[in-house]
Amino acid sequence: METIFTSQLIEELSAIKSNGNPVKTIVIDPGHGGRDPGGVGRITKEKDIVLSIGLILEELIKRHFPDVNVLMTRNEDVFVPLHERANIANKARADLFISIHCNVAPNRPNVKGTETFVLGLHRAQENLEVAKRENAVIALEEDYEEHYGGYDPNSPVGHIIFSAYQNAYLGHSIRFASLVEQEFENTARRHSRGVKQAGFLVLRQATMPSVLVEAGFLSNAEEEKYLASLEGQRDIALSILRAVQQYLRDWGYEPTAVPVARPSAQDASADIHPDDLVENIEETESSVKEERSRPALVKDAFYSVQLLSSSSEIDTEAMDPINNHSFFTLNEDGIYRLANGNFSRYEDAISQREALRESGYGDAFIIGIIDNIRVPVSEMLSSQP
């Protein structure tokens, strides 16, 4: 077993990019999925919560950091083996890997808080138990012995082998993990349990700075309710986004905050703040209450998929529909944005986005439109009863 792991280590270390490279690609990994529910609370499953958080984070990064390519290991309820998740990031030559999870503490319903893990030795038995729980999913994979070199998720000896990997990107991983936990405290007002090290398989196989985020405990009734809410999921995604902003600055890239409403002359480079990033939560809750009487989205509100933007007009007449959905353009102060489809359901927009990506529009992403004006997707989600 040691020979196999050593050869893998040499191969992976040879793929390491120089530290001076900018952050061009981020991979978001919503944990579990499909036949693997992950942690199970009284009213929720981990796989569903982390997928929602991941999708919100994907849209936020694309909106606010348009120069950064964002990939998802899954965007629907499907099972993806751990080694495939890491391979997605490795093949894309990603610069940052963010795996999103929720925690459980059986028989300890009062335990709560966030924690972010980086690859390393288990400094405490508690860390070992978390890693063993997350790694145990490999038993659901076919030929897992072959993919993981005979690794036994229940063997303490098997976990020791991770020590050979922990220094490859440890510094950058710890830095980003620290930023995430800092934002969980400052932005989401959550109790932070800190940055920890443990031997997660999905982190070991990723050849870039990587973290595994535990957004809270589903075994804690109060925290489960928070994580199941749109507000809670948005808070978690926003906290990670703000950590990404600071991490990009570490690489010498000064992110520009993209306006979330209509552009104005006052828009400029700025820090991302909770009050102006997505929307003011109190105002949103008030507006949602006023609009509860409508059966769905307002008549002139819908989801669509944006493909590209141009300073020149785009002729959509010659473009054939995809899946029977036509192309159209939005004109925002002389910038023409090519979009496709008109969807009342977010899930349908997700399906069309994937179809468009398979058709060659690799950078396609979901947008919200109200009265022909582009709005944050989160605002649309908040408007649904």
Buried (B, 14 or more C-beta within 10 A) or exposed (E): BEEBBEEBBEEBEEEEEEEEEEBBBBBBBBBBBEEBBBBBBEEBBBBBBBBBBBBBBBBBBBBBBBEBBBBBBBBBBEBBBBBBBBBBBBEBEBBBBBBBBBBBBEEEBEBBBBBBBBBBBBEEEBBBBBBBBBBEBBEBBEEBEEBBBEBBBEEEEBBEBBEBBBEBBBEBBBBBBBBBBBBBBEBBEBEBBEBBBBBBBBBBBBBBBBBBBBBBBBBBBEBBBBBBEBBBBBBBBBBBBBBBBBBBEEBEBEBBBBBBEEEEEEBEEEEBEBEBBBBEBEEBEEBBEEBEEEEEBEEEBBBBBBBEBEEEEBEBEEEEEBEEBBBBBBEBEEEBBBBBBBBEEBEBBBBBBBBBBEEEBEEBBBBBBBEEEBBBBBBBBBBBE
